[in-house]
Amino acid sequence: MTDQAVDTDGVRLSDDPVEESRFLGRTRELKELRADIERAGLDTLAGRKAPRARVLLIAGRPGSGRTALAEELAALVAADYPDGVLRARLGEPDGTRVPVARVARELLAGLDRPSPPGADEDDLTEALRTALADRRVLLLLDDAADAEQVDALLPDAPECLAVVVAEGPLTGIADVRPCTLGGLDTKSAMELLSRYTGSVRVTVDPRAAEQLVELCQAHPAALTLAGGWLAARPQAAVADLAKHVHAEGDEGTALSRVFGLVYASLPSTAARMLRLLSLAPAGLVDPHTASALAGCSVSGARATLDDFVGLGLLREAGSTPPAYEVPACLHARLARLADTHDRPAELQLARARMLERTVRLLQSCRAVTETDSPQAREKLVGMPRDLRFPTPRAAADWLRARRPALLASARLAVADGELDTLARRLMSQLVRAMVAHFGTQAAAPDLYGIHRLVLDVAERRELPREKAAALLNLADLDARTGRTAEALVRYRAALDAGREANDPYATGRAMESVGGAHLELGDYDRAADWFGRALAQRLARDERADAARIYGRIAAAHTYAGRYGEAVRSWRAAVAGHRKAGDVTAQARALSELARVQEYAGRPEESLRTCREAVEWARRAEDVRLQAALHLRLADTLGRLGDPVSAGLERSAADRMLREDPEDACEIRSASSED
């Protein structure tokens, strides 16, 4: 947290270790919570070993200091949990419940544990419990919606501790006593005010300060806003603000009354920007987001955001480039103000501007990685300076920091239903940027969610071509994570969508993928049949390179089924196809596989001749790895034919190649051992 920033729920004011105290009050609550950690649970009293982690519940309204108290407790007891502190938010700023699967995935990422893309909630929570089984971790779950959400994430490890922040009790979780928060004690509340106003303005009129604390009900968020209001008006006395708050009457909460005063004091342009910040995805704002929402310059937006931080209306997120968070206790109020003061069309236009700006930033984020592309460099130079990233590293840092907001943008754009064109562009650029910076494998869990959103839009808008593409992408990710049956269903659906769109690429790709799924499932006859259908389409379209590749897949299906004669014919067709296409490397590999099948078929002499031919083509292709593997295969074949001298020469040749190219040595030897 930073100076003069309201915590989502608390009063943690600074990260400066030199400062006298980063946390105010709550001495009694902290003492009770620490004692509760050591308290014997019901299982212990009954003579049973505790089956799960101890759960501490901090209950209170947003803005009551509940998150700050949880963080302070975590800091005090962190040394007792050597495997670290894991944090997760279980609720969005607008009150939306975060799916358990998403939370579990984020926690697994915090543990550096992989989470298969597309895995369901049960699989992810089981993976989380497994990862925590032998650890001593403190789990901080903020803004929990209900007991079921928390229960699904609790580790089966008595040595772990879960600190849960919620608005009310968590009925359904055994042996949990809530620590319910009210206002701060008077001394701490006065100190909080003085940190904004300076001690003089409080000490010269302590009765007025006490009256203001009482009017604010010692509510941390209300006091923070009051302190920000006073800090912005050095000439105003504490008594002046107390009169203003008193004049608001008793309607609404203390936070509502003080917020109303702060909001009313803003210039109209700043008030409008503040209202529109309720549209920011995941409550995360940066100068570009605010600029697009309000239709102003980036520098002007940043200055206004910094003013909001000083008033306690925002807090800095502590990232580079600068980012801000809308406190959850203010989010609903801002949304209501936006609905009251701005027409629906204006709000929709603001959303559209925000999405368009995000699309352009993602384009720039990806383009900065394409250093070898003159077109990309030209496009990047043509962008406004504010949209350009100085280096690929800066772009990657921005993408990593903005990832939660970018994913939330995609979800919100799709849920809106009126901005599908922008949503499709956003998701397309987000996929490309993530692949460019993180790679397909690392970004796979996020990509799976994005492809699902693309599928939702394609089905809603009846776009069969995009539906086919989304289904193919999802099925590929399913197949890579071992969900072959699910992948097969999606490949068939993609085939139907491709045919509806009259898209030959999608239909051909889907037919080949259906064959690959059947091959993985061990249904070799169906695999060969589907590969044959894909081959017929490739031949009809005179796509010879693809046809040669599919001949190889048909041969593989026949090989697995033990039909070596048909496999040999298909590999010969693949060799001929690669030769006509001029792909020397592919021809050498196809000859290598042909030699393998000939050996399986009990024709070692033919296999020997084919293997030697493959060595020659591998030499022409300058594929050292393949040459070495082929020499090892020749050695094995010659050994079986009773020629140990020649076999030794072939092994010596392979060893010499491995010494010259040591990086491939391990992989080559393992490949030859599989042969």
C-alpha positions as CSV (number, residue, x, y, z in Angstrom):
1,M,0.0,0.0,0.0
2,T,1.1,3.6,-0.4
3,D,0.7,6.8,1.5
4,Q,-2.8,8.3,1.5
5,A,-4.3,5.2,-0.1
6,V,-7.4,3.5,1.2
7,D,-7.0,-0.3,1.4
8,T,-9.8,-2.3,-0.1
9,D,-11.1,-2.8,3.4
10,G,-8.6,-1.2,5.8
11,V,-6.1,1.4,7.0
12,R,-2.7,0.1,5.9
13,L,-1.1,3.3,4.8
14,S,2.5,2.8,3.9
15,D,5.0,0.1,2.9
16,D,7.9,2.2,4.3
17,P,9.5,0.1,7.0
18,V,10.9,3.2,8.6
19,E,7.4,4.5,9.4
20,E,6.4,4.3,13.0
21,S,3.5,1.9,12.4
22,R,2.0,0.6,9.2
23,F,-1.1,-0.8,10.9
24,L,-3.5,1.0,13.3
25,G,-5.5,-0.4,16.1
26,R,-7.2,-3.8,16.3
27,T,-4.9,-4.9,19.1
28,R,-7.6,-6.9,20.8
29,E,-8.7,-8.6,17.6
30,L,-5.1,-9.6,16.7
31,K,-4.6,-11.1,20.2
32,E,-7.9,-13.1,19.8
33,L,-7.0,-14.3,16.4
34,R,-3.5,-15.4,17.4
35,A,-4.9,-17.2,20.4
36,D,-7.5,-18.9,18.1
37,I,-4.6,-20.4,16.1
38,E,-3.4,-22.2,19.1
39,R,-6.9,-23.1,20.4
40,A,-7.6,-26.8,20.5
41,G,-10.2,-27.7,17.9
42,L,-13.2,-29.9,18.3
43,D,-11.3,-32.8,16.7
44,T,-8.4,-32.5,19.1
45,L,-10.8,-32.3,22.1
46,A,-12.5,-35.5,20.8
47,G,-9.1,-37.3,20.6
48,R,-9.0,-37.2,16.8
49,K,-6.4,-35.7,14.5
50,A,-7.5,-32.6,12.7
51,P,-8.4,-33.6,9.2
52,R,-8.0,-30.2,7.6
53,A,-6.4,-26.8,8.0
54,R,-7.5,-24.5,10.8
55,V,-9.8,-21.7,9.5
56,L,-9.9,-18.2,11.0
57,L,-12.7,-15.9,9.9
58,I,-12.5,-12.2,9.8
59,A,-16.0,-10.8,9.2
60,G,-17.0,-7.2,8.5
61,R,-18.4,-4.9,5.8
62,P,-16.2,-3.8,3.0
63,G,-14.2,-0.8,4.2
64,S,-14.2,-2.0,7.8
65,G,-10.5,-2.9,7.8
66,R,-11.0,-6.6,7.4
67,T,-8.4,-7.1,4.6
68,A,-5.9,-5.0,6.4
69,L,-6.4,-7.0,9.6
70,A,-5.9,-10.3,7.7
71,E,-2.7,-9.0,6.1
72,E,-1.4,-7.8,9.4
73,L,-2.1,-11.2,11.0
74,A,-0.4,-12.9,8.1
75,A,2.7,-10.7,8.5
76,L,2.8,-11.5,12.3
77,V,2.6,-15.3,11.9
78,A,4.3,-15.8,8.5
79,A,7.4,-17.1,10.2
80,D,5.4,-20.1,11.5
81,Y,4.5,-21.0,7.9
82,P,7.9,-21.5,6.1
83,D,6.3,-22.5,2.8
84,G,4.9,-19.1,2.4
85,V,1.6,-17.1,2.1
86,L,-0.8,-17.7,-0.7
87,R,-3.4,-15.0,-1.5
88,A,-6.5,-15.1,-3.6
89,R,-9.6,-12.9,-4.0
90,L,-12.9,-14.9,-4.0
91,G,-15.1,-12.0,-5.1
92,E,-14.9,-9.3,-7.9
93,P,-15.1,-5.6,-6.9
94,D,-18.7,-5.6,-8.1
95,G,-19.6,-8.5,-5.8
96,T,-19.6,-11.2,-8.4
97,R,-18.5,-14.6,-7.1
98,V,-15.2,-15.8,-8.6
99,P,-15.5,-19.4,-9.8
100,V,-13.6,-21.8,-7.6
101,A,-11.8,-23.3,-10.6
102,R,-10.3,-19.9,-11.4
103,V,-9.2,-19.3,-7.8
104,A,-7.6,-22.8,-7.6
105,R,-5.8,-22.2,-10.9
106,E,-4.3,-19.0,-9.5
107,L,-3.2,-20.6,-6.3
108,L,-1.6,-23.4,-8.2
109,A,0.3,-20.8,-10.3
110,G,1.4,-19.3,-7.0
111,L,2.9,-22.7,-6.1
112,D,4.6,-23.0,-9.5
113,R,2.4,-26.1,-10.1
114,P,1.0,-26.6,-13.6
115,S,-2.8,-26.7,-14.1
116,P,-4.0,-28.4,-17.2
117,P,-6.0,-26.1,-19.5
118,G,-9.7,-26.9,-19.4
119,A,-9.5,-28.9,-16.2
120,D,-12.7,-28.8,-14.2
121,E,-13.2,-27.5,-10.6
122,D,-12.9,-30.9,-9.0
123,D,-9.6,-31.7,-10.8
124,L,-8.1,-28.3,-9.9
125,T,-9.1,-28.4,-6.3
126,E,-7.8,-31.9,-6.0
127,A,-4.5,-30.8,-7.5
128,L,-4.4,-27.9,-5.1
129,R,-4.9,-30.2,-2.1
130,T,-2.2,-32.5,-3.4
131,A,0.2,-29.6,-3.8
132,L,-0.4,-28.4,-0.2
133,A,-0.5,-31.9,1.4
134,D,3.2,-31.8,2.5
135,R,3.5,-28.0,3.0
136,R,3.0,-25.6,5.9
137,V,1.3,-22.7,4.1
138,L,-0.9,-19.7,5.2
139,L,-3.8,-19.3,2.8
140,L,-5.4,-15.9,2.8
141,L,-8.8,-16.0,1.1
142,D,-10.2,-12.5,0.7
143,D,-13.9,-11.5,0.1
144,A,-15.3,-15.0,0.3
145,A,-18.9,-15.3,-0.8
146,D,-20.0,-18.4,1.0
147,A,-18.9,-21.5,2.8
148,E,-19.0,-23.8,-0.2
149,Q,-16.5,-21.6,-2.0
150,V,-14.0,-21.7,0.9
151,D,-14.6,-25.4,1.7
152,A,-13.6,-26.4,-1.9
153,L,-10.2,-24.7,-1.4
154,L,-9.2,-25.9,2.1
155,P,-6.1,-28.1,2.1
156,D,-6.3,-31.5,3.8
157,A,-3.2,-30.5,5.9
158,P,-3.6,-29.7,9.6
159,E,-0.3,-27.8,9.5
160,C,-1.8,-25.2,7.1
161,L,-3.8,-22.1,8.2
162,A,-6.6,-20.5,6.2
163,V,-7.4,-16.9,7.0
164,V,-10.8,-16.1,5.4
165,V,-12.2,-12.6,4.9
166,A,-16.0,-12.4,4.5
167,E,-18.9,-10.1,5.1
168,G,-20.7,-12.6,7.4
169,P,-20.5,-16.0,9.0
170,L,-19.5,-19.1,7.0
171,T,-22.2,-21.5,8.1
172,G,-21.2,-25.0,7.1
173,I,-17.5,-24.9,8.0
174,A,-17.0,-26.6,11.4
175,D,-15.1,-25.1,14.3
176,V,-15.0,-21.5,12.9
177,R,-15.5,-18.6,15.3
178,P,-15.7,-15.2,13.4
179,C,-13.8,-12.2,14.5
180,T,-16.4,-9.5,13.7
181,L,-15.1,-6.0,13.1
182,G,-16.7,-2.7,14.1
183,G,-15.1,0.7,14.1
184,L,-11.6,1.6,15.2
185,D,-10.8,2.6,18.7
186,T,-10.8,6.4,19.2
187,K,-7.1,6.8,19.5
188,S,-6.4,4.8,16.3
189,A,-9.1,6.7,14.5
190,M,-7.6,10.1,15.6
191,E,-4.1,8.9,14.5
192,L,-5.5,7.9,11.1
193,L,-6.9,11.4,10.6
194,S,-3.6,13.0,11.7
195,R,-1.7,11.1,9.1
196,Y,-3.6,12.9,6.4
197,T,-4.0,16.3,8.1
198,G,-0.9,16.5,10.2
199,S,-1.0,16.4,14.0
200,V,-1.5,20.1,14.5
201,R,-5.0,20.3,13.0
202,V,-6.1,17.5,15.2
203,T,-4.5,18.6,18.4
204,V,-5.7,22.2,18.2
205,D,-9.3,21.0,18.2
206,P,-9.4,17.5,19.7
207,R,-13.2,17.8,20.4
208,A,-13.9,18.5,16.7
209,A,-11.7,15.5,15.7
210,E,-13.5,13.3,18.2
211,Q,-16.8,14.5,16.8
212,L,-15.7,13.7,13.3
213,V,-14.6,10.2,14.3
214,E,-18.0,9.7,15.9
215,L,-19.8,10.9,12.9
216,C,-17.7,8.6,10.8
217,Q,-18.5,5.8,13.2
218,A,-14.7,5.2,13.4
219,H,-15.1,3.4,10.0
220,P,-11.6,3.1,8.5
221,A,-12.7,3.8,4.9
222,A,-14.9,6.8,5.9
223,L,-12.0,8.2,8.0
224,T,-9.6,7.8,5.1
225,L,-11.9,9.7,2.8
226,A,-12.4,12.4,5.5
227,G,-8.6,12.6,5.8
228,G,-8.2,12.9,2.1
229,W,-10.8,15.7,1.9
230,L,-9.0,17.6,4.7
231,A,-5.5,17.0,3.1
232,A,-6.8,18.6,-0.1
233,R,-7.9,21.7,1.8
234,P,-5.0,22.9,4.1
235,Q,-7.0,25.9,5.2
236,A,-10.1,23.9,6.3
237,A,-10.5,23.1,10.0
238,V,-11.5,19.6,11.2
239,A,-14.6,21.3,12.7
240,D,-15.6,22.5,9.2
241,L,-15.7,18.9,7.9
242,A,-17.5,17.7,11.0
243,K,-20.3,20.3,10.3
244,H,-20.6,19.2,6.7
245,V,-20.9,15.5,7.7
246,H,-23.4,16.4,10.5
247,A,-25.5,18.4,8.0
248,E,-25.8,15.3,5.8
249,G,-28.1,13.8,8.5
250,D,-28.4,10.2,9.6
251,E,-29.5,8.7,6.2
252,G,-27.2,6.0,4.9
253,T,-23.9,4.8,6.3
254,A,-21.1,6.9,7.5
255,L,-19.1,5.9,4.5
256,S,-21.9,7.0,2.2
257,R,-22.2,10.4,3.8
258,V,-18.4,11.1,3.7
259,F,-18.1,9.7,0.2
260,G,-21.0,12.0,-0.9
261,L,-19.1,15.0,0.4
262,V,-15.9,14.0,-1.4
263,Y,-17.7,13.3,-4.6
264,A,-19.6,16.6,-4.5
265,S,-16.4,18.5,-4.1
266,L,-14.9,17.1,-7.4
267,P,-14.9,19.1,-10.6
268,S,-17.5,17.8,-13.1
269,T,-14.9,16.2,-15.4
270,A,-13.1,14.5,-12.5
271,A,-16.5,13.3,-11.1
272,R,-17.4,11.8,-14.5
273,M,-14.1,10.0,-14.7
274,L,-14.6,8.6,-11.2
275,R,-18.0,7.3,-12.1
276,L,-16.7,5.7,-15.2
277,L,-14.0,3.8,-13.3
278,S,-16.8,1.5,-12.2
279,L,-16.6,0.1,-15.8
280,A,-12.9,-0.9,-15.3
281,P,-12.5,-4.7,-15.5
282,A,-11.7,-6.3,-12.2
283,G,-11.5,-2.9,-10.6
284,L,-8.0,-2.4,-12.1
285,V,-7.3,1.0,-13.7
286,D,-4.3,2.4,-15.5
287,P,-3.9,5.8,-17.2
288,H,-4.8,4.3,-20.6
289,T,-8.0,2.8,-19.2
290,A,-9.1,6.1,-17.5
291,S,-8.1,8.1,-20.6
292,A,-10.2,5.9,-22.9
293,L,-13.2,5.8,-20.5
294,A,-13.3,9.6,-20.0
295,G,-12.1,10.6,-23.5
296,C,-9.1,12.6,-22.3
297,S,-5.3,12.5,-22.7
298,V,-3.3,9.9,-21.0
299,S,-1.2,12.4,-19.1
300,G,-4.4,14.2,-17.9
301,A,-5.9,10.9,-16.8
302,R,-2.8,10.0,-14.8
303,A,-2.8,13.3,-13.0
304,T,-6.5,12.9,-12.1
305,L,-5.9,9.3,-10.9
306,D,-3.1,10.6,-8.7
307,D,-5.5,13.2,-7.3
308,F,-8.0,10.4,-6.5
309,V,-5.3,8.5,-4.7
310,G,-4.7,11.6,-2.5
311,L,-8.4,11.8,-1.7
312,G,-8.5,8.1,-0.8
313,L,-10.8,7.3,-3.7
314,L,-8.3,4.9,-5.3
315,R,-5.2,3.1,-4.2
316,E,-2.0,2.5,-6.1
317,A,-1.5,-1.2,-7.1
318,G,2.2,-0.9,-6.8
319,S,3.1,-2.1,-10.4
320,T,5.1,-0.6,-13.2
321,P,3.7,1.0,-15.3
322,P,1.5,2.7,-12.7
323,A,-1.8,1.0,-12.0
324,Y,-4.6,1.7,-9.5
325,E,-7.4,-0.2,-7.8
326,V,-11.0,0.8,-7.1
327,P,-11.7,-0.1,-3.5
328,A,-14.5,-2.7,-3.3
329,C,-16.3,-0.6,-0.7
330,L,-16.7,2.2,-3.3
331,H,-17.3,0.2,-6.5
332,A,-21.1,-0.2,-6.1
333,R,-21.5,3.5,-5.2
334,L,-19.6,4.5,-8.3
335,A,-21.7,2.1,-10.5
336,R,-25.0,3.6,-9.1
337,L,-23.7,7.1,-9.8
338,A,-22.9,6.1,-13.3
339,D,-26.3,4.7,-13.9
340,T,-27.9,7.8,-12.5
341,H,-25.8,10.5,-14.2
342,D,-24.8,8.9,-17.5
343,R,-27.1,7.7,-20.3
344,P,-26.8,4.0,-21.3
345,A,-25.5,5.1,-24.7
346,E,-22.7,7.1,-23.0
347,L,-21.7,4.2,-20.9
348,Q,-21.7,1.9,-23.9
349,L,-19.5,4.3,-25.8
350,A,-17.1,4.5,-22.8
351,R,-16.9,0.7,-22.8
352,A,-16.2,0.7,-26.5
353,R,-13.5,3.3,-26.2
354,M,-11.9,1.3,-23.5
355,L,-12.0,-2.0,-25.5
356,E,-10.6,-0.2,-28.6
357,R,-7.7,1.2,-26.6
358,T,-7.0,-2.2,-25.1
359,V,-7.0,-3.8,-28.6
360,R,-4.5,-1.2,-29.8
361,L,-2.2,-1.7,-26.8
362,L,-2.3,-5.5,-27.4
363,Q,-1.4,-4.9,-31.1
364,S,1.6,-2.8,-30.0
365,C,2.5,-5.4,-27.3
366,R,2.7,-8.1,-30.0
367,A,4.3,-6.0,-32.7
368,V,7.3,-5.0,-30.5
369,T,8.3,-8.7,-30.5
370,E,8.3,-8.9,-34.3
371,T,11.7,-7.4,-34.8
372,D,12.3,-9.2,-38.1
373,S,9.1,-8.0,-39.7
374,P,9.3,-4.7,-41.7
375,Q,5.5,-4.5,-41.8
376,A,5.3,-4.8,-38.0
377,R,8.0,-2.2,-37.5
378,E,6.2,0.2,-39.8
379,K,2.9,-0.4,-38.0
380,L,4.6,0.2,-34.7
381,V,6.1,3.5,-35.8
382,G,2.8,4.6,-37.0
383,M,1.2,4.2,-33.6
384,P,0.9,7.2,-31.2
385,R,3.8,7.4,-28.8
386,D,1.6,6.7,-25.8
387,L,0.7,3.3,-27.2
388,R,4.2,2.1,-28.0
389,F,6.4,0.0,-25.7
390,P,10.1,0.8,-25.6
391,T,11.3,-2.8,-25.5
392,P,9.8,-6.3,-25.7
393,R,10.6,-6.7,-21.9
394,A,8.5,-3.7,-21.1
395,A,5.7,-5.1,-23.2
396,A,5.9,-8.4,-21.4
397,D,5.9,-6.8,-18.0
398,W,2.8,-4.8,-19.0
399,L,1.0,-7.9,-20.3
400,R,1.9,-9.8,-17.1
401,A,0.8,-7.0,-14.8
402,R,-2.4,-6.4,-16.7
403,R,-3.3,-10.0,-17.3
404,P,-6.2,-10.2,-14.7
405,A,-7.7,-7.0,-16.1
406,L,-7.3,-8.2,-19.8
407,L,-8.9,-11.5,-19.1
408,A,-11.7,-9.7,-17.2
409,S,-12.1,-7.4,-20.2
410,A,-12.7,-10.3,-22.5
411,R,-15.2,-11.9,-20.1
412,L,-17.1,-8.6,-19.6
413,A,-17.1,-7.8,-23.3
414,V,-18.6,-11.2,-24.2
415,A,-21.1,-11.0,-21.4
416,D,-22.2,-7.5,-22.6
417,G,-23.5,-9.0,-25.8
418,E,-23.6,-5.6,-27.6
419,L,-19.9,-5.3,-28.4
420,D,-19.2,-8.6,-30.0
421,T,-17.1,-7.2,-32.9
422,L,-14.8,-5.5,-30.4
423,A,-14.8,-8.5,-28.2
424,R,-13.7,-10.7,-31.1
425,R,-10.9,-8.3,-31.9
426,L,-9.8,-8.1,-28.3
427,M,-9.7,-11.9,-27.9
428,S,-7.8,-12.3,-31.1
429,Q,-5.1,-9.8,-30.1
430,L,-4.9,-11.1,-26.6
431,V,-4.2,-14.7,-27.8
432,R,-1.5,-13.4,-30.2
433,A,0.1,-11.3,-27.6
434,M,0.2,-14.1,-25.0
435,V,1.6,-16.6,-27.4
436,A,4.3,-14.1,-28.6
437,H,5.5,-13.3,-25.0
438,F,4.7,-16.4,-23.0
439,G,4.5,-19.2,-25.5
440,T,1.6,-21.5,-26.3
441,Q,2.3,-24.0,-23.6
442,A,2.7,-21.5,-20.7
443,A,-0.3,-19.5,-21.8
444,A,-2.5,-22.6,-22.4
445,P,-4.8,-22.3,-19.3
446,D,-5.6,-18.7,-20.2
447,L,-6.0,-19.5,-23.9
448,Y,-8.5,-22.2,-23.1
449,G,-10.7,-19.7,-21.4
450,I,-10.4,-17.2,-24.2
451,H,-11.3,-19.8,-26.9
452,R,-14.4,-20.7,-24.8
453,L,-15.4,-17.1,-25.0
454,V,-14.8,-17.0,-28.7
455,L,-17.0,-20.0,-29.0
456,D,-19.8,-18.3,-27.1
457,V,-19.7,-15.3,-29.4
458,A,-19.5,-17.5,-32.5
459,E,-22.6,-19.5,-31.4
460,R,-24.5,-16.4,-30.4
461,R,-23.8,-14.6,-33.7
462,E,-24.0,-17.7,-35.8
463,L,-20.5,-17.5,-37.2
464,P,-19.7,-21.1,-38.3
465,R,-16.1,-20.3,-39.4
466,E,-15.2,-18.8,-36.1
467,K,-17.1,-21.6,-34.3
468,A,-15.0,-24.2,-36.1
469,A,-11.7,-22.4,-35.3
470,A,-12.6,-22.1,-31.6
471,L,-13.7,-25.8,-31.4
472,L,-10.4,-26.9,-33.1
473,N,-8.3,-24.8,-30.7
474,L,-10.2,-26.1,-27.6
475,A,-10.0,-29.7,-28.9
476,D,-6.2,-29.3,-29.5
477,L,-5.8,-28.2,-25.9
478,D,-8.0,-31.1,-24.7
479,A,-5.9,-33.6,-26.7
480,R,-2.6,-32.3,-25.3
481,T,-3.9,-32.7,-21.7
482,G,-5.1,-36.3,-22.2
483,R,-8.8,-35.6,-22.6
484,T,-8.9,-37.4,-25.9
485,A,-12.6,-38.4,-25.8
486,E,-13.6,-34.8,-25.1
487,A,-11.3,-33.6,-27.9
488,L,-12.9,-36.1,-30.3
489,V,-16.4,-34.7,-29.6
490,R,-15.1,-31.2,-30.3
491,Y,-13.3,-32.2,-33.5
492,R,-16.5,-33.7,-34.8
493,A,-18.4,-30.5,-33.9
494,A,-15.7,-28.4,-35.7
495,L,-16.1,-30.6,-38.8
496,D,-19.8,-29.8,-38.8
497,A,-19.2,-26.1,-38.4
498,G,-16.5,-26.1,-41.1
499,R,-18.8,-27.8,-43.5
500,E,-21.5,-25.2,-42.7
501,A,-19.0,-22.4,-43.4
502,N,-17.8,-24.1,-46.5
503,D,-14.3,-23.8,-45.1
504,P,-12.0,-26.4,-46.7
505,Y,-9.1,-25.7,-44.2
506,A,-11.3,-26.2,-41.2
507,T,-13.0,-29.4,-42.6
508,G,-9.6,-30.9,-43.6
509,R,-8.0,-30.1,-40.3
510,A,-11.0,-31.4,-38.4
511,M,-11.1,-34.7,-40.4
512,E,-7.4,-35.3,-39.8
513,S,-7.8,-34.4,-36.1
514,V,-10.7,-36.8,-35.7
515,G,-8.4,-39.5,-37.2
516,G,-5.6,-38.5,-34.7
517,A,-8.1,-38.8,-31.8
518,H,-9.1,-42.3,-32.9
519,L,-5.5,-43.2,-33.2
520,E,-4.8,-42.0,-29.7
521,L,-7.8,-44.0,-28.4
522,G,-6.5,-47.2,-30.1
523,D,-9.3,-47.4,-32.8
524,Y,-6.9,-47.9,-35.7
525,D,-9.5,-48.8,-38.3
526,R,-11.5,-45.6,-37.7
527,A,-8.2,-43.6,-37.6
528,A,-7.2,-44.9,-41.0
529,D,-10.6,-44.2,-42.4
530,W,-10.7,-40.6,-41.2
531,F,-7.1,-40.0,-42.4
532,G,-8.2,-41.3,-45.8
533,R,-11.1,-38.8,-45.9
534,A,-8.7,-36.0,-45.1
535,L,-6.3,-37.3,-47.8
536,A,-9.0,-37.3,-50.5
537,Q,-9.7,-33.7,-49.8
538,R,-6.0,-32.7,-49.9
539,L,-5.5,-34.6,-53.2
540,A,-8.6,-33.0,-54.7
541,R,-7.2,-29.5,-53.8
542,D,-3.8,-30.5,-55.1
543,E,-2.2,-29.9,-51.7
544,R,0.6,-32.3,-52.2
545,A,2.8,-31.5,-49.2
546,D,-0.2,-32.0,-46.8
547,A,-1.2,-35.2,-48.7
548,A,2.3,-36.7,-48.3
549,R,2.1,-35.9,-44.6
550,I,-1.3,-37.6,-44.3
551,Y,0.0,-40.7,-46.1
552,G,2.4,-41.0,-43.2
553,R,-0.4,-40.8,-40.7
554,I,-2.3,-43.5,-42.5
555,A,0.8,-45.6,-42.5
556,A,1.2,-45.1,-38.7
557,A,-2.4,-46.3,-38.2
558,H,-1.8,-49.4,-40.3
559,T,1.5,-50.1,-38.4
560,Y,-0.2,-49.9,-35.0
561,A,-2.9,-52.3,-36.4
562,G,-0.2,-54.8,-37.6
563,R,-1.1,-54.3,-41.2
564,Y,2.5,-53.9,-42.3
565,G,1.9,-54.4,-46.1
566,E,-0.5,-51.5,-46.2
567,A,1.8,-49.4,-44.0
568,V,4.7,-50.0,-46.4
569,R,2.5,-48.9,-49.4
570,S,1.4,-45.7,-47.5
571,W,5.0,-44.8,-46.5
572,R,6.2,-45.3,-50.1
573,A,3.4,-42.9,-51.2
574,A,4.6,-40.4,-48.5
575,V,8.2,-40.7,-49.7
576,A,7.1,-40.0,-53.3
577,G,5.0,-37.1,-52.2
578,H,7.8,-35.4,-50.3
579,R,10.1,-36.0,-53.2
580,K,7.8,-34.2,-55.6
581,A,7.3,-31.4,-53.1
582,G,11.1,-31.0,-52.8
583,D,11.1,-31.5,-49.0
584,V,14.4,-33.4,-48.4
585,T,14.1,-33.6,-44.6
586,A,10.6,-35.0,-44.7
587,Q,11.7,-37.5,-47.4
588,A,14.5,-38.7,-45.2
589,R,12.2,-39.1,-42.2
590,A,9.6,-41.0,-44.2
591,L,12.3,-43.3,-45.5
592,S,13.4,-43.9,-41.9
593,E,9.9,-44.9,-40.9
594,L,9.5,-47.1,-44.0
595,A,12.7,-48.9,-42.9
596,R,11.3,-49.4,-39.4
597,V,8.0,-50.9,-40.8
598,Q,10.0,-53.2,-43.2
599,E,11.9,-54.5,-40.2
600,Y,8.6,-55.1,-38.3
601,A,7.4,-57.0,-41.4
602,G,10.4,-59.4,-41.2
603,R,12.2,-58.0,-44.3
604,P,15.6,-56.9,-42.8
605,E,17.4,-56.8,-46.1
606,E,14.9,-54.3,-47.5
607,S,15.0,-52.4,-44.3
608,L,18.8,-52.2,-44.6
609,R,18.6,-50.8,-48.1
610,T,15.9,-48.3,-47.2
611,C,17.8,-47.2,-44.1
612,R,20.9,-46.5,-46.1
613,E,18.9,-44.5,-48.6
614,A,17.5,-42.5,-45.7
615,V,21.0,-41.8,-44.4
616,E,21.9,-40.3,-47.7
617,W,18.8,-38.1,-47.8
618,A,19.4,-37.1,-44.2
619,R,23.0,-36.1,-45.1
620,R,21.7,-33.9,-47.9
621,A,19.2,-32.3,-45.5
622,E,22.1,-31.7,-43.1
623,D,20.0,-33.3,-40.3
624,V,22.7,-34.6,-38.0
625,R,20.3,-35.9,-35.4
626,L,18.4,-38.0,-37.9
627,Q,21.7,-39.3,-39.4
628,A,22.9,-40.5,-36.1
629,A,19.6,-42.2,-35.3
630,L,19.7,-43.9,-38.6
631,H,23.2,-45.1,-38.1
632,L,22.2,-46.6,-34.8
633,R,19.2,-48.3,-36.5
634,L,21.6,-49.7,-39.2
635,A,23.8,-51.0,-36.4
636,D,20.9,-52.9,-34.8
637,T,19.8,-54.3,-38.1
638,L,23.3,-55.5,-39.1
639,G,23.7,-57.0,-35.7
640,R,20.5,-59.0,-36.2
641,L,21.8,-60.1,-39.6
642,G,25.0,-61.4,-38.1
643,D,27.4,-58.7,-39.2
644,P,28.9,-57.4,-36.0
645,V,31.8,-55.7,-37.7
646,S,29.6,-53.5,-39.9
647,A,27.3,-52.9,-36.9
648,G,30.3,-51.6,-35.0
649,L,31.3,-49.2,-37.8
650,E,27.7,-47.8,-37.9
651,R,27.8,-47.3,-34.1
652,S,31.2,-45.5,-34.4
653,A,29.7,-43.2,-37.0
654,A,26.8,-42.4,-34.8
655,D,29.1,-41.8,-31.8
656,R,31.2,-39.4,-33.9
657,M,28.1,-37.4,-34.9
658,L,26.9,-37.2,-31.3
659,R,30.3,-35.9,-30.1
660,E,30.2,-33.2,-32.9
661,D,26.6,-32.3,-31.9
662,P,26.4,-33.0,-28.1
663,E,23.2,-31.0,-27.5
664,D,21.2,-33.7,-29.3
665,A,23.0,-36.6,-27.8
666,C,20.6,-37.5,-25.1
667,E,17.6,-37.1,-27.3
668,I,19.1,-39.2,-30.1
669,R,20.1,-42.0,-27.8
670,S,16.6,-42.2,-26.3
671,A,15.1,-42.1,-29.7
672,S,17.2,-45.0,-30.9
673,S,16.5,-47.0,-27.7
674,E,12.8,-46.6,-28.6
675,D,13.5,-48.0,-32.0
